[in-house]
Amino acid sequence: MKIARNLFTVFVLSLFLISCKNESDNYTDPRGTDYAGSESCIQCHQKQHETSILSAHYKATLPGTKENILGHFTNGKNTFVYDQNTKLVMEERNDSLYQVLYKNEKEVKAHPFDVLFGFKHAQTSGYWKNHSFYELPISYYKSINNWATSPDYSATKANFSKKIQKECFSCHSSNIASDYVTTNSSEAYNYMGMEVHNFMNKNTLVYGIDCERCHGPAKEHVRAHLKFPDLKKAQNMVSFRNMNRQQRIDACALCHSGNDKIKLKSRFQFKPGESLSDYFQENRRPKDTLNYDVHGNQLGLLSQSKCFQKSQTMDCITCHNPHQDAPQKSISYSKICMSCHQSTQHKAATLKTISKSGLANNCLECHMPTQNSKVIRFQQSNSSAVNSYSLRTHKIAIYPAAKN
């Protein structure tokens, strides 16, 4: 009886592995036949999957559904007023969500929330039209718990015409394909005497930053480990543990080192272990390296830190787990700081103003303070005040307010 039960268990397990293998083999990824799709990773990496699907990386782009969207759609919380005759209302219609423009209480335009960008601090959305993608004029900001103008949009004039290029998707998604075609569109540009338009294929969009965006194509990796489940060493996969420091930094810098470089190849082509210098080259024009914006160029700011400059091993993963969002409590980061700065002595004036526990548990507030972005600003409805989008700087330093 025991032998029969064991044989049955082996039989069921074999069916499971065959099913997984067939599922992986039959899956067609928009990125090509080398990709297995992130769903195939779950069976062996359940823990990483459970945390990563809740992360800002995974939610960098999302479908525009009620489950994913931030912001209010109830009366009194869903309206942005441009002037006494013009307003934009966030509305739900037949299970779809729209930004609807009204003039003198009559509907003028309505565009859907097709794709959502961002989740952790704010969320900007856009809509598809004729194979091009356009930013919606109103975004949601967690800092004010309200709707306000999207980046570069007016607070007094309604506009739906800002086109979002493929480069925005290259840091907020794992894939989208485009093609250059000749067209008579007024939005096309002239290239060698031809009117050319860059159309994106929305059916090739892979939402968010998925497993294979950071770890590379996994089809052969999945095949090997399903066929030989006793293998302990990762097969056909670049391991971050085996990368050198620069390779690990480049994998993160792909999207966290600003957009002021000359592009040589698409970010979507990058594979872990490759050199970022093969994809971008420094712009020859003078750069304001002392004033990198707090949004977008985390590596540029980190590179100015003495902690980073003096270390032979420090990289992004020293402080961040890419499979999950940053801890909400600053003490988690302070423990990382103190692992290298146990003997740091604060000045007497500092000790008088900050408690001993505060010094040990909250290094960030003094040495990585929250700062206003110079490139992202927004305005609320019926307000002339300009709000700044604020993020914690990655330049680790002693700031004026903390010099004692």
N, C-alpha and C positions, 0 to 999 in steps of 0.2 A: 504493500500500500504506500509506504514511504517513497519507494523507488518510482512508483507511478506518479506520485505527487511532484517529485523532483523533475521527472521527465516533462510533466505538464507545464511546470514553471519555466523550464528551459524553452519549451515550445512557444509559450506566450511571449517570453522575452525576445526570442528570435523573430516572431511576427512583428513585435514593436520596432526592433532595429531595422527590419526589412522595410516596414512602413515608413520609418524616418528617412531611410536611405532613398526610397522611391520618391518621397515628398521633396527631398532636397534635389534629386536629379531632375524631377519634373518641373521644378520652379524656374521661371524665367524672370530674371532681374533686368530692369531697364538699363543697368550699367554694363551688362554683358554676361557671357556664359561662365566667367570665372567667379561670379558672385553667387552666394547661396541664399542670401536674405537673412535678416537678423532673427527671424523666427526659428531658424535652424540652430541658433546658438543657445536657445533656452534650455534644451534637454541636458546640456552639460554645464551650463553657466547660469543656473537658476538664480543664485544670490545676486550676481552682477546685474542680471536682467531686472529683478524686482526693484533695485534701487535706481537703475539708470532710466527706467521708464517714467520715473517721477522727477527727473533732473531737468535743468534748464537746457542742457545739451539736447536731450531727446525731444524737448518741446520748443526747440528753436524755430520750427515751423510746424503748424498743425492745421488740419482741415477746419473750416469755419463753422463748427457745430456748436450747439448750446452747451455741450459738455466741456468744450475747450475754451470758450470765449470768456474773457474777463470783462467786467462792466455791466451796467444796469440797463434793462429794457423795460422798466416800469415807469409809468407817468411821474413826472417830477424829477426823474434822475436820468432821463434818456434824451435830453434835448440840448442842443448847442445853438445859441442865438447869435446870428451875425449882425442883424440890425432889426429895426422894428417890423420890417416886412419879410425878413428872410431867416429861416431856421433849418437846422438839420436834425432829424429825429432817428434814433436807433429803434428799429421796429422788427418784430417777429411776424413773418407771413408764411403760413403753411409749412411750418417746421424749418423755414429758412430765415436767415437774419440779414437785414439790409440797413444801409444808411440812406435815408430818404430826404431829399431837399424840397422844402416848401417855400413858395413865394405868395404872399397874401393868402395863406392857408390853402393854396392849390399845389398839388404835387407837380414838381418840375422834372426831377430825376430820381432814380432809385438804383443803387448798385449793391450787389451782395457782398457779404463777408466770405470770400472764397478761400483765402489763405490767411492764417494768422502768423505774425512774426513776433516771437518773444513771449515770455510768460513770467519770469522771475520778478522783474521790476516794472515792466510796462508791456503793452501789446499794441502793435501797429498792424493794420490789416490791408488787404488789397483785393482787387477783382480782375477777372480775365475778360478781355475784349479783343476779338480778332487775333488770337494767338499772342497778344501782348498783355503785360501785367501792369496794373495801375494802382498806386497807393490811395487808399481812402483818406479823406481830409481830416478825420477825427480819430484819435487814438485814446487808449485808456492808460492812466498812470496810477500805479499803486500808491505813490507818495502822497497823492491828493485824494485817492479813492474816487476818482471822477474822470469824465471825458474831457479832453482838451485837444488843441490843434496837433496834428501830426507834424513831424519835423519838416521845416521849410514851407509850411502851409500858413495862409493868412487867417487871422481871427475876425476879419471884417468882410472878406469876400470868399464865397464858396467856389471851390475848384476841385475837379476830379481828374485833372489831366497829367499829373506827375507819373511818368513811366518809371517802373522799377526794372533795372537791368539784371542780366544773368548773374553778375558779380555779387549782387545782394543774396541770391540764392546759394552762391558757392560757399558762404559762411553760415548760412541758416538752414541748409538742407544737405542731403547726401547725394542728390543728383537732380539735374534737369537738363534735357537735351535741347539744343537750338540749331537752327539752320539759317543760312544766309540765302535769301532768294531775291530775284529782281521783282520789283513791284512799282506801281504807280502811286503808292500812298504818299500823302503829303508829309508823313513822318519819316520817310526813308531818307537816306543820305547818299551822296554821290560818291561812287568808287569807280575809277577808271572809265568814266563816261556812262556808268549804269546806275540806276536807282536801286539801292540795296536796302533790304529790311531784315533785321535779325528777329525771326519768329521763334518763340519757345513752345515746346510741346508739353502741355500740362500733364499729359498722360505718362510722362517719364519722370515726374516729380517723385522723389523719395523723401518723405517728410522727416525733419529733424536730423540730428547727428546720430546715425545709427552705428552699430558695432563695426561694420565693414568700412565705414568712413575713416575710422581711426586705426583699425587693425588690418585693413586691406582685404582683398578678395578671399573668401573663405571656402569656396566650393571643394577644392582638393583637401583642405584641412578637415572639413566635415566628413567627406568620404572616408578618409584614412581612419578617423577615430570611431566612426560607426562600424567600420569593417573590423577594426582591431581595438575594441574598447578597453583593453588592458594597457594600452600605451600611456605612459606617464608624461613623456616629453612631447610638447606641442609639435605636430608635424605640419609642414607646408604653411607656416604662419610666422611672421616676424614678431618676435617677442620684445616687448619694451625693456625687459630685464637685460636683454643682450645688446641693446642699443648703447652707443656712447652718449655722453651728455648732450652734445650738439644735435644729434639725431632726435633725442627726446624733446629738446627745446624746439626744433624745427617742426615737429609734429603738431605742437600747440601753436607755434608762431604762424602757422599757415593762416590762421584766422584771428590771431591775437597780437599782430604786430603792425596794425595800421594799414591804410590803403594808399600810401604815398610813394609806392615803389612802381617801377615799370614792369608790367606783366609780360612774361615770356611764354608761359603756358597756363592753361586753365587750372585753378585750384582742384577741380574735380579729378584731374589726372594724377594728383599727388598720392604716393603710397608711403606708408611708414618706413623709415630707414633711408629715404631719399634726402637729398640736400635741397633746402629751400632756395639756394642760390641758382639752381637750375630752373626755377620757376619765376623768380623775380630778381631784378637788379636795382641797386640804389639809384635814385633820381639824382642827376648831376646838379640840379639847382640847390642852393643853400637851404638847409632845413633848420627849423626852429626846434632843435633837439632839447632845449631846456624847458620847453613848454608843450610837451606831448599832451594831448587831450586825455582826460581820465577815461573817456569812452573809446575803446577800439585798439589802443596801443599799449596793452598791459606789458608786453615784453620790453618795449622801449623805455617805459618807466622803471621796470624791474632792473634793467641793465644799468641804470644810473645809481642803483643802490650799492653801498659798500658791502652789504651782506653778500650780494650776488657776485660782485667783482672779486672779493677775496676768497670765495669758495671755489673749490675744484669740483664739487659734486652737486651744488644746489641747482635745481631746475623747477619747472612748474609743479611737478608731481611731488616735490618735497612738501608742499603745503596743501595741494589740492588732490582730491580723489576724483578723477574724471568721470567715474561711474555714479557719482552722487553730488548733490548740491552742497555748497559750503555750509558748515554748521552755523546755526543761528547764534550760538553763544561764543563770545570772543575768547573765552578761556581755552577753547579748543585750539585756537591759533596761538594763543599765548604760550601754551605748553610746547609748541613747535619752536617758538622764538627762544624760550628759556633753555631748550636743549642745547643751544649754541651760546647763549648769553647768560649762563648761570653766575658768572663772576662780575656782571655789569654793575657798576656803582652809580646811582643817581646822585645828583647834586643836592646839597642840603635844602635849597629853596624848593626843589621839586618834592622832596620828602615831606615838607611842611604842608603842601597843598594837595597831595594825593596820598591816600592811605596805603599801607604796606600791601594789603590784599589787592587794592586797585592796581598797584604797580606790577604785581605778579600775575594778575588775571585779565588785564586789559591793555596789552601792549599796543593794539591796533589804533586806539583812539588818539594816542600821541604820535605814533610813528607811521601809521598808514591812515590818516584821517579821511573822512568823506569830503569830496570836493565837487564843485559844480563843473559840469561839462561846458566847454566853450562852443561846441558845435551843435548840441541838441538843446533847444529851448522850446517852451510851449506856453500857450495862453489859454486861460479858461473862458468859458462863456460869459459875455457881458463884462469883461475885464480887460483893462489896458496893461495890467501888470504882466511882465514876462517872467515865467518860472524857469529855473534851470533844472536840468536832469542831473541828479547827483549820484555819484558812485564812489566807492573807496579806492583811493589811489594805490597803485602797485609800486610806487617809489618809496622804499623804506628809508626813512631819514629822521633827523631831528628838526621839527618844524618850529617856526618862530614862537608860536604860542606855548611851545613846550620847552623853550630855551630858558633854563633857570640855573 
